[in-house]
C-alpha cells in the first residue's frame, strides 16, 4: 500500500459507515452428564420462547431483496443445506430476538460514548454442545477511525483482562446501556470475589460482563446461579470475542490517508495510538503478506478500493466508494459483508468452538479412564465428532475464486487444520486406550475360563478313571466296604484319582514352561493346591470308612 508523505492521524480520518458483527462461542460445561448434550439441549429449547427468542428465518438474507439469491448461489449446495435448512435439522437450532432489532446499545468508553444500533441478534444451538451468539451493530452516527479502533478493541471484550484501579477495567467499556438499561462493569473486588466463590462442585470461572449475560439469557453461564434443569455453558475463549468490522471511508483520499501503523491496528483489532507503529515495525511488516488480502486494493491498474485483513479473532473489511456517487462499497459490498462473509466467518468460528469443545470432552474423560462408563462416554464423543465432521465441517465453502482465497486465509489465521489434527489425535489416543482396556478385559475373561477349566477338566478325568472296570473299587479291594461305608469308599476313590489327575496336570504345566511355551502364571499354584486338597480329602474319607467299618 502506498503511504502519503505526511502521516494523517486516525483522529482526522472520518468514516462514512461503521458496523461490526461479533460471534460469541459457548460450550456445554458438562456435555456428557445428565443424558448427554442432546438431552440437555432439549431442556433448553423449551425455555427460549419465554425469553423472547423466536425461530430464525431460513431465508437467504436477513433483509430479503435482490442479494438474497446471490448469497445462496455463492456457496456450495451442501453449505446451503446447512445455512438455510435449519427447520429440517434436529441437530441445529437457530433463534433470533425480533424485539431487540433497532434497539440502542451504547458503549461507555474511556474516550467517550459510542452509540450503536442492533441489526441482528441470533443464537445458534448445536446438539453436540456448542452455542454461538451473533450480534450485529451499526454506528448510530459517523465517527472517526480512532473512535472506531477503540470500539473494535474495547467493545469485543467478554470480561476484563485487568483493571487500572478497583473500579476501572482496562481496555473495556466502563458500562453498556442496552435497550435503556445501564449495565455497569463489576469492580475488581466484585469480580475476584465471584471468582473465589464458585458454585458447588464447580471450578472457578471468569465472569462475563453483565450486558453479555443479559443478551445470552436464558443460557445459564458457568459460575452464575443455576436454573434448575437447564444446562450450564462456559466461555471457551479468552476475553476477546471474535469480531468482524466494516469500515467505509468517504472517498479514496481518505482511504489512502490511513497510515501503515493504523493498518496494522485495524488488522489486529488494536485501539487508536499515536506511535507510528503499534509494535515493532520489521516484525509487523514480515506478517503483512499473510495478514492482508489485497485482491481489490487500489492500484494504478484498477479503480477498486477495498482491503481485507485476517487475524483469527478479527476480520476487517475497509474500503471507499469509487466513484462516490455510486456508493458501491457502502451498498453492495456492505451487503456481502453482512451475508456472504458473515456466513463464511460463522462457519469458521463454529469449527473453532466445536474443536475446542471436543478437545475438552476428551480431556475430561481422560482424567478418569478407569470410570465404569468411560467407554460409553467415549463412544458418544466419537459419535458426535463423526456427525460434526460430516454435517458441519466445511473446509471449502464456495467455488468462487475470491471466496476460496478468503476462506483459505481465514482458516489459516485460526489454525483450524492444525487444531482439528490435534483433536483427531486426542480421540485416536483415547480410542486406542479403550481398545487396549477392552482387550485386557477379554484376556482376563479368558484367563478366568482357563482357570475354571483347569479345576473341572482333571476332575472329569478322575471321574472317568474311577468308573473304568480296570480300577473299579480299587480301594475296596484293599479294605472291602460294607453297605454302610460304600459311599465313603467311592468318594475316597474319586478324590484319589482326582489328586492323580491334578498331579498329571501340574507335571504337564511344568513341562510346558520348561519348553519355553507361555502359560498362565496362576495355574501352577492352583494345581498344587488342588493336588493337596483332593489327596487330603481322599485320605480323610478312607480313614473315616475304616473307622466306621470297625
C-alpha positions as CSV (number, residue, x, y, z in Angstrom):
1,X,0.0,0.0,0.0
2,X,1.3,3.5,-0.8
3,X,1.6,6.0,2.0
4,X,1.2,9.8,1.9
5,X,4.2,12.0,2.6
6,X,2.7,13.1,5.9
7,X,1.0,10.6,8.2
8,X,-2.6,11.5,8.9
9,X,-3.6,10.7,12.5
10,X,-6.6,8.4,12.9
11,X,-8.5,11.2,14.8
12,X,-8.6,13.1,11.5
13,X,-9.8,10.3,9.2
14,X,-13.7,10.3,9.0
15,X,-15.8,7.2,8.4
16,X,-19.0,7.3,6.5
17,X,-20.2,4.0,7.9
18,X,-19.1,1.6,10.6
19,X,-20.6,-1.7,11.6
20,X,-19.3,-4.9,13.3
21,X,-20.5,-8.4,13.8
22,X,-19.5,-10.4,16.9
23,X,-19.6,-14.1,17.3
24,X,-19.6,-15.2,20.9
25,X,-19.0,-19.0,21.2
26,X,-20.0,-21.1,24.2
27,X,-19.7,-24.7,25.1
28,X,-21.6,-27.0,27.4
29,X,-19.8,-27.3,30.8
30,X,-20.7,-31.0,31.3
31,X,-21.8,-32.3,27.9
32,X,-21.6,-35.9,28.9
33,X,-23.6,-35.6,32.1
34,X,-27.4,-35.6,32.5
35,X,-28.2,-37.8,29.5
36,X,-25.6,-36.2,27.1
37,X,-25.6,-32.9,25.2
38,X,-28.6,-33.7,23.1
39,X,-30.8,-34.3,26.2
40,X,-29.6,-31.1,27.8
41,X,-30.3,-29.1,24.7
42,X,-33.9,-30.3,24.6
43,X,-34.5,-28.9,28.0
44,X,-33.0,-25.5,27.0
45,X,-35.2,-25.3,23.8
46,X,-38.3,-25.3,25.9
47,X,-37.1,-22.1,27.7
48,X,-36.1,-20.0,24.6
49,X,-39.6,-18.5,23.8
50,X,-40.1,-17.3,27.4
51,X,-37.0,-15.0,27.0
52,X,-38.1,-13.5,23.6
53,X,-36.3,-15.9,21.3
54,X,-38.1,-17.0,18.1
55,X,-37.1,-19.4,15.4
56,X,-34.8,-17.6,13.0
57,X,-35.8,-17.1,9.4
58,X,-34.4,-19.5,6.9
59,X,-34.4,-17.1,4.0
60,X,-31.1,-16.4,2.3
61,X,-30.7,-12.9,3.8
62,X,-31.9,-11.1,6.9
63,X,-33.3,-8.4,4.6
64,X,-34.8,-10.3,1.6
65,X,-34.1,-8.5,-1.6
66,X,-32.1,-8.8,-4.8
67,X,-29.0,-10.0,-3.0
68,X,-30.7,-13.0,-1.3
69,X,-30.3,-15.2,-4.4
70,X,-26.7,-14.0,-4.8
71,X,-25.8,-15.1,-1.3
72,X,-27.3,-18.6,-1.8
73,X,-25.6,-19.0,-5.1
74,X,-22.3,-18.1,-3.6
75,X,-22.0,-21.3,-1.6
76,X,-21.8,-25.0,-2.4
77,X,-25.1,-26.8,-2.2
78,X,-24.1,-28.8,0.9
79,X,-23.2,-25.4,2.6
80,X,-26.6,-24.1,1.6
81,X,-28.3,-27.1,3.2
82,X,-26.5,-26.2,6.5
83,X,-27.2,-22.4,6.3
84,X,-30.7,-22.3,5.1
85,X,-32.4,-25.6,6.0
86,X,-32.4,-25.4,9.8
87,X,-36.0,-26.3,10.1
88,X,-35.3,-29.7,8.7
89,X,-32.3,-30.4,11.0
90,X,-32.7,-31.8,14.5
91,X,-29.1,-31.1,15.4
92,X,-29.0,-27.3,14.7
93,X,-31.5,-24.8,16.1
94,X,-31.3,-21.1,15.2
95,X,-33.2,-18.4,17.1
96,X,-33.4,-14.6,16.8
97,X,-34.6,-11.7,19.1
98,X,-37.1,-9.6,17.0
99,X,-37.7,-7.3,20.0
100,X,-34.1,-6.3,20.1
101,X,-33.8,-5.2,16.5
102,X,-33.1,-1.4,16.2
103,X,-32.6,-1.2,20.0
104,X,-29.8,1.1,21.0
105,X,-26.6,-0.2,22.6
106,X,-24.3,2.5,24.0
107,X,-20.7,1.7,24.9
108,X,-19.3,3.9,27.6
109,X,-15.6,4.0,26.8
110,X,-12.8,5.9,28.4
111,X,-12.6,8.1,25.3
112,X,-16.4,8.8,25.3
113,X,-19.7,7.2,24.5
114,X,-20.4,5.4,21.2
115,X,-24.0,4.6,20.3
116,X,-24.8,1.7,18.1
117,X,-28.0,0.1,16.8
118,X,-28.6,-3.6,16.9
119,X,-29.3,-5.0,13.5
120,X,-29.0,-8.7,14.2
121,X,-29.2,-10.8,17.4
122,X,-29.2,-14.5,16.8
123,X,-28.1,-17.6,18.7
124,X,-27.4,-21.0,17.1
125,X,-27.5,-24.1,19.2
126,X,-25.9,-27.4,18.2
127,X,-26.7,-30.7,19.9
128,X,-23.1,-31.7,20.2
129,X,-22.7,-29.0,22.8
130,X,-21.9,-25.6,21.1
131,X,-23.8,-22.3,21.1
132,X,-22.9,-19.2,19.1
133,X,-24.4,-15.8,19.8
134,X,-24.3,-13.4,16.8
135,X,-24.6,-9.7,17.4
136,X,-24.5,-7.1,14.6
137,X,-24.1,-3.4,15.4
138,X,-24.1,-0.3,13.2
139,X,-22.8,3.0,14.5
140,X,-25.7,5.4,15.0
141,X,-23.6,8.4,13.9
142,X,-20.5,9.0,11.8
143,X,-17.2,8.6,13.7
144,X,-13.5,8.9,13.2
145,X,-11.2,6.0,12.5
146,X,-9.7,6.5,16.0
147,X,-13.1,6.1,17.7
148,X,-13.8,3.0,15.6
149,X,-10.5,1.4,16.6
150,X,-11.3,2.0,20.3
151,X,-14.7,0.5,19.9
152,X,-13.4,-2.6,18.0
153,X,-10.7,-3.2,20.7
154,X,-12.8,-2.4,23.8
155,X,-16.3,-3.5,22.7
156,X,-15.3,-7.1,21.9
157,X,-14.2,-7.9,25.5
158,X,-16.1,-10.6,27.2
159,X,-14.7,-9.8,30.7
160,X,-11.9,-7.5,32.0
161,X,-8.3,-8.6,31.4
162,X,-7.1,-6.2,34.0
163,X,-8.0,-3.1,36.0
164,X,-6.4,0.4,36.1
165,X,-7.9,0.7,39.6
166,X,-10.6,-1.2,41.5
167,X,-13.5,0.3,39.5
168,X,-11.9,0.9,36.1
169,X,-11.4,-2.1,33.8
170,X,-8.6,-1.8,31.3
171,X,-9.3,-1.8,27.5
172,X,-13.0,-2.5,28.3
173,X,-16.3,-0.5,28.4
174,X,-16.9,1.1,31.8
175,X,-20.6,0.3,31.2
176,X,-23.1,-0.5,28.4
177,X,-26.6,0.8,28.1
178,X,-28.7,-1.9,26.4
179,X,-32.3,-1.1,25.5
180,X,-32.4,1.7,28.0
181,X,-30.9,-0.4,30.9
182,X,-27.4,0.5,32.0
183,X,-25.1,-2.4,32.9
184,X,-22.1,-1.4,34.9
185,X,-18.9,-3.4,34.7
186,X,-18.1,-5.0,38.0
187,X,-15.2,-3.8,40.1
188,X,-12.1,-5.8,40.6
189,X,-13.1,-6.6,44.1
190,X,-16.5,-8.0,43.0
191,X,-15.1,-9.9,40.1
192,X,-12.3,-11.6,42.2
193,X,-14.8,-12.4,45.0
194,X,-17.0,-14.1,42.4
195,X,-14.0,-16.0,41.1
196,X,-13.1,-17.3,44.5
197,X,-16.6,-18.4,45.3
198,X,-17.7,-20.8,42.6
199,X,-20.9,-22.7,42.6
200,X,-20.8,-26.1,44.5
201,X,-18.9,-28.8,42.7
202,X,-17.7,-26.3,40.1
203,X,-14.3,-24.9,39.1
204,X,-13.7,-21.1,39.3
205,X,-14.9,-19.3,36.2
206,X,-14.2,-15.8,34.8
207,X,-17.4,-13.8,34.8
208,X,-18.8,-12.3,31.6
209,X,-19.8,-8.7,31.5
210,X,-23.5,-8.2,32.6
211,X,-24.5,-7.0,29.1
212,X,-23.4,-10.3,27.6
213,X,-25.1,-12.2,30.3
214,X,-28.3,-10.3,29.5
215,X,-28.1,-11.0,25.8
216,X,-27.5,-14.7,26.4
217,X,-30.5,-15.3,28.7
218,X,-31.9,-18.0,29.3
219,X,-28.5,-19.7,28.9
220,X,-27.0,-20.4,32.4
221,X,-23.3,-19.5,32.4
222,X,-20.6,-21.2,34.4
223,X,-20.2,-19.5,37.8
224,X,-23.7,-18.0,37.8
225,X,-26.7,-19.1,39.7
226,X,-28.1,-22.1,38.1
227,X,-31.7,-22.5,37.0
228,X,-32.9,-26.0,37.8
229,X,-32.9,-28.4,34.9
230,X,-31.0,-26.2,32.5
231,X,-27.6,-27.0,31.2
232,X,-24.6,-24.8,32.1
233,X,-22.4,-23.1,29.5
234,X,-18.8,-22.0,29.6
235,X,-16.9,-19.3,27.7
236,X,-14.3,-21.2,25.6
237,X,-12.0,-18.3,24.6
238,X,-10.1,-15.6,26.4
239,X,-11.5,-12.1,26.9
240,X,-11.5,-11.3,23.1
241,X,-14.7,-12.2,21.3
242,X,-14.2,-12.9,17.6
243,X,-15.4,-9.8,15.6
244,X,-15.9,-8.7,12.0
245,X,-15.5,-5.0,11.3
246,X,-16.8,-3.0,8.3
247,X,-15.2,0.5,7.8
248,X,-16.4,2.6,5.0
249,X,-14.4,5.8,4.1
250,X,-16.0,8.7,2.2
251,X,-13.5,8.6,-0.7
252,X,-10.2,7.2,-2.0
253,X,-8.3,10.1,-0.5
254,X,-9.4,9.2,3.0
255,X,-8.6,5.5,2.3
256,X,-5.0,6.5,1.1
257,X,-4.5,8.6,4.2
258,X,-4.6,5.6,6.6
259,X,-1.1,5.1,7.9
260,X,0.9,1.9,7.8
261,X,0.7,1.7,11.6
262,X,-3.1,2.2,11.6
263,X,-3.5,-0.6,9.0
264,X,-1.8,-3.0,11.5
265,X,-4.0,-1.6,14.3
266,X,-7.1,-2.3,12.2
267,X,-5.9,-5.9,11.4
268,X,-5.1,-6.7,15.0
269,X,-8.1,-5.0,16.5
270,X,-5.9,-2.7,18.5
271,X,-7.1,0.7,19.9
272,X,-6.0,4.0,18.5
273,X,-2.5,5.1,19.2
274,X,-0.1,7.9,18.5
275,X,3.0,5.9,17.7
276,X,3.9,5.4,14.0
277,X,3.6,1.6,14.6
278,X,1.7,-0.2,17.3
279,X,4.6,-2.7,17.8
280,X,8.0,-3.5,16.2
281,X,7.8,-2.3,12.6
282,X,10.0,-5.0,11.0
283,X,8.2,-7.7,12.9
284,X,4.8,-6.5,11.7
285,X,5.9,-5.9,8.1
286,X,7.0,-9.6,7.9
287,X,3.4,-10.6,8.7
288,X,1.8,-8.3,6.1
289,X,1.7,-10.9,3.3
290,X,-0.5,-13.3,5.3
291,X,-2.3,-10.7,7.3
292,X,-3.8,-8.7,4.4
293,X,-5.7,-9.8,1.4
294,X,-5.3,-7.2,-1.4
295,X,-7.0,-8.6,-4.5
296,X,-9.2,-5.4,-4.7
297,X,-6.8,-3.0,-3.1
298,X,-6.3,0.3,-5.0
299,X,-3.6,0.4,-7.7
300,X,-2.8,2.1,-11.0
301,X,-4.4,-0.6,-13.0
302,X,-7.8,-0.8,-11.1
303,X,-10.4,1.5,-9.7
304,X,-11.3,-0.9,-6.8
305,X,-10.6,0.4,-3.3
306,X,-11.1,-2.4,-0.8
307,X,-8.8,-4.2,1.6
308,X,-9.3,-7.3,3.8
309,X,-7.4,-8.4,6.8
310,X,-7.5,-11.7,8.7
311,X,-6.1,-12.1,12.2
312,X,-8.0,-15.1,13.6
313,X,-10.2,-13.3,16.1
314,X,-10.7,-10.3,13.8
315,X,-11.7,-10.0,10.2
316,X,-11.7,-6.4,8.8
317,X,-13.1,-5.1,5.5
318,X,-12.1,-1.5,4.7
319,X,-13.0,0.4,1.6
320,X,-14.2,3.6,-0.1
321,X,-16.8,4.4,-2.8
322,X,-15.2,4.7,-6.2
323,X,-16.6,6.8,-7.7
324,X,-18.5,8.2,-4.6
325,X,-22.0,8.7,-6.3
326,X,-22.4,5.0,-6.9
327,X,-21.9,4.1,-3.2
328,X,-20.9,0.6,-4.4
329,X,-18.8,-0.2,-1.3
330,X,-21.4,1.0,1.2
331,X,-24.3,-0.7,-0.5
332,X,-23.2,-3.8,-2.5
333,X,-20.0,-4.7,-0.6
334,X,-21.7,-4.0,2.7
335,X,-24.4,-6.5,1.8
336,X,-21.7,-9.1,1.0
337,X,-20.1,-8.4,4.4
338,X,-23.4,-8.9,6.2
339,X,-24.3,-12.1,4.3
340,X,-21.6,-13.9,2.3
341,X,-18.6,-13.0,4.5
342,X,-20.6,-13.2,7.7
343,X,-21.7,-16.8,6.9
344,X,-18.1,-17.8,6.0
345,X,-16.8,-16.4,9.2
346,X,-19.6,-18.1,11.2
347,X,-18.7,-21.5,9.7
348,X,-15.0,-21.0,10.7
349,X,-16.0,-19.9,14.3
350,X,-18.3,-22.9,14.6
351,X,-15.5,-25.2,13.7
352,X,-13.1,-23.5,16.1
353,X,-15.6,-23.7,19.0
354,X,-16.6,-27.2,18.2
355,X,-13.0,-28.5,18.1
356,X,-12.2,-26.8,21.4
357,X,-15.4,-28.4,22.8
358,X,-14.4,-31.9,21.6
359,X,-10.9,-31.5,22.9
360,X,-12.3,-30.6,26.4
361,X,-14.7,-33.6,26.3
362,X,-11.8,-36.0,25.6
363,X,-9.6,-34.4,28.2
364,X,-12.4,-34.7,30.8
365,X,-12.8,-38.3,30.0
366,X,-9.0,-39.0,30.1
367,X,-8.9,-37.7,33.7
368,X,-10.9,-40.7,34.9
369,X,-10.0,-43.5,32.4
370,X,-11.0,-46.2,35.0
371,X,-14.5,-44.9,35.3
372,X,-17.0,-47.7,34.6
373,X,-18.8,-45.6,31.9
374,X,-15.6,-44.4,30.2
375,X,-16.1,-46.4,27.0
376,X,-19.8,-45.4,26.8
377,X,-18.9,-41.7,27.1
378,X,-16.1,-42.0,24.6
379,X,-18.3,-43.7,22.1
380,X,-20.8,-40.8,22.5
381,X,-18.0,-38.3,21.9
382,X,-16.9,-40.1,18.8
383,X,-20.4,-40.3,17.5
384,X,-20.9,-36.5,18.0
385,X,-17.5,-35.8,16.3
386,X,-18.4,-38.0,13.4
387,X,-21.7,-36.2,13.0
388,X,-20.0,-32.8,13.2
389,X,-17.3,-33.8,10.7
390,X,-19.8,-34.9,8.1
391,X,-22.5,-32.3,8.6
392,X,-21.0,-29.1,10.0
393,X,-17.3,-29.2,8.9
394,X,-16.7,-27.3,5.7
395,X,-13.1,-26.8,4.7
396,X,-14.3,-25.4,1.3
397,X,-17.4,-23.3,1.1
398,X,-17.5,-22.0,-2.5
399,X,-16.1,-22.4,-5.9
400,X,-15.7,-18.6,-6.3
401,X,-12.0,-17.7,-6.6
402,X,-12.2,-14.8,-4.1
403,X,-14.2,-16.9,-1.7
404,X,-11.7,-19.7,-1.8
405,X,-8.8,-17.3,-1.3
406,X,-10.6,-15.6,1.6
407,X,-11.6,-18.8,3.3
408,X,-8.1,-20.2,3.0
409,X,-6.7,-17.1,4.7
410,X,-9.4,-17.2,7.4
411,X,-8.8,-20.8,8.2
412,X,-5.0,-20.4,8.3
413,X,-5.3,-17.4,10.6
414,X,-7.3,-19.5,13.1
415,X,-5.1,-22.6,12.6
416,X,-8.2,-24.8,12.1
417,X,-6.4,-27.6,10.3
418,X,-3.8,-27.9,13.0
419,X,-6.4,-27.8,15.7
420,X,-8.5,-30.5,14.0
421,X,-5.4,-32.7,13.7
422,X,-4.8,-32.3,17.4
423,X,-8.4,-33.3,18.3
424,X,-8.3,-36.3,16.0
425,X,-5.0,-37.4,17.7
426,X,-6.6,-37.0,21.1
427,X,-9.6,-39.0,20.1
428,X,-7.4,-41.7,18.5
429,X,-5.2,-41.9,21.7
430,X,-8.4,-42.3,23.8
431,X,-9.8,-44.9,21.5
432,X,-6.5,-46.8,21.5
433,X,-6.6,-46.8,25.3
434,X,-10.2,-48.0,25.3
435,X,-9.4,-50.8,22.9
436,X,-6.4,-51.9,25.0
437,X,-8.6,-51.9,28.1
438,X,-11.2,-54.0,26.2
439,X,-8.5,-56.4,25.1
440,X,-7.2,-56.6,28.7
441,X,-10.7,-57.4,30.0
442,X,-11.1,-60.1,27.3
443,X,-7.7,-61.5,28.4
444,X,-8.8,-61.6,32.0
445,X,-12.0,-63.4,31.0
446,X,-10.1,-65.9,29.0
447,X,-7.8,-66.5,32.0
448,X,-10.8,-67.0,34.2
449,X,-12.2,-69.5,31.8
450,X,-8.8,-71.3,31.7
451,X,-8.7,-71.5,35.5
452,X,-12.3,-72.8,35.6
453,X,-11.4,-75.4,33.0
454,X,-8.2,-76.3,35.0
455,X,-10.4,-77.1,38.0
456,X,-13.0,-79.2,36.3
457,X,-11.3,-80.9,33.4
458,X,-9.0,-83.0,35.7
459,X,-12.0,-83.8,37.9
460,X,-13.8,-85.1,34.8
461,X,-10.7,-87.2,34.0
462,X,-10.8,-88.6,37.6
463,X,-14.4,-89.5,37.3
464,X,-13.6,-91.5,34.1
465,X,-10.7,-93.3,35.9
466,X,-12.9,-94.1,38.8
467,X,-15.6,-95.6,36.6
468,X,-13.4,-97.8,34.5
469,X,-13.6,-101.5,35.1
470,X,-9.8,-101.9,35.5
471,X,-9.8,-99.7,38.5
472,X,-13.3,-100.3,39.8
473,X,-13.5,-100.5,43.6
474,X,-9.7,-100.2,43.7
475,X,-9.7,-99.1,47.3
476,X,-12.5,-101.5,48.1
477,X,-10.2,-104.5,47.2
478,X,-7.8,-103.2,49.9
479,X,-10.5,-102.9,52.5
480,X,-13.8,-104.4,51.5
481,X,-16.7,-101.9,52.1
482,X,-19.9,-102.6,53.9
483,X,-23.2,-101.1,52.7
484,X,-22.7,-98.6,55.5
485,X,-19.4,-97.3,54.2
486,X,-19.6,-97.9,50.4
487,X,-20.3,-94.3,49.6
488,X,-17.3,-93.2,51.6
489,X,-15.0,-95.6,49.8
490,X,-16.5,-94.4,46.5
491,X,-15.8,-90.7,47.4
492,X,-12.3,-91.6,48.6
493,X,-11.6,-93.3,45.3
494,X,-12.9,-90.4,43.4
495,X,-10.7,-88.0,45.3
496,X,-7.7,-90.3,44.9
497,X,-8.0,-90.3,41.1
498,X,-8.7,-86.5,41.1
499,X,-5.4,-86.0,43.0
500,X,-3.6,-88.1,40.4
501,X,-5.2,-86.1,37.6
502,X,-4.3,-82.8,39.1
503,X,-0.8,-84.1,39.6
504,X,-0.6,-85.0,35.9
505,X,-1.8,-81.5,35.1
506,X,0.8,-80.0,37.3
507,X,3.5,-82.1,35.7
508,X,2.4,-81.1,32.2
509,X,2.2,-77.4,33.1
510,X,5.8,-77.5,34.4
511,X,6.9,-79.3,31.3
512,X,5.3,-76.7,29.1
513,X,7.0,-73.9,31.0
514,X,10.4,-75.6,30.7
515,X,9.9,-75.8,26.9
516,X,9.5,-72.0,26.9
517,X,5.8,-72.0,26.0
518,X,3.7,-69.3,27.7
519,X,1.1,-70.4,30.1
520,X,-0.9,-68.5,32.8
521,X,1.3,-68.0,35.9
522,X,-1.7,-68.6,38.2
523,X,-2.3,-72.2,37.1
524,X,0.7,-73.7,38.8
525,X,-0.2,-72.7,42.4
526,X,-3.8,-73.6,41.7
527,X,-2.9,-77.1,40.6
528,X,-0.6,-77.6,43.6
529,X,-3.5,-76.6,46.0
530,X,-5.9,-78.9,44.1
531,X,-3.4,-81.9,44.5
532,X,-3.1,-81.3,48.2
533,X,-6.7,-80.9,49.0
534,X,-8.0,-83.7,46.8
535,X,-5.4,-86.1,48.3
536,X,-6.2,-85.0,51.8
537,X,-9.9,-85.5,51.2
538,X,-9.3,-89.0,49.8
539,X,-7.3,-89.9,52.9
540,X,-9.9,-88.5,55.3
541,X,-12.7,-90.4,53.5
542,X,-10.7,-93.7,53.6
543,X,-9.8,-93.3,57.3
544,X,-13.4,-92.5,58.1
545,X,-14.7,-95.5,56.2
546,X,-12.2,-97.8,58.1
547,X,-13.3,-96.3,61.4
548,X,-17.0,-96.7,60.7
549,X,-16.5,-100.3,59.5
550,X,-14.7,-101.2,62.7
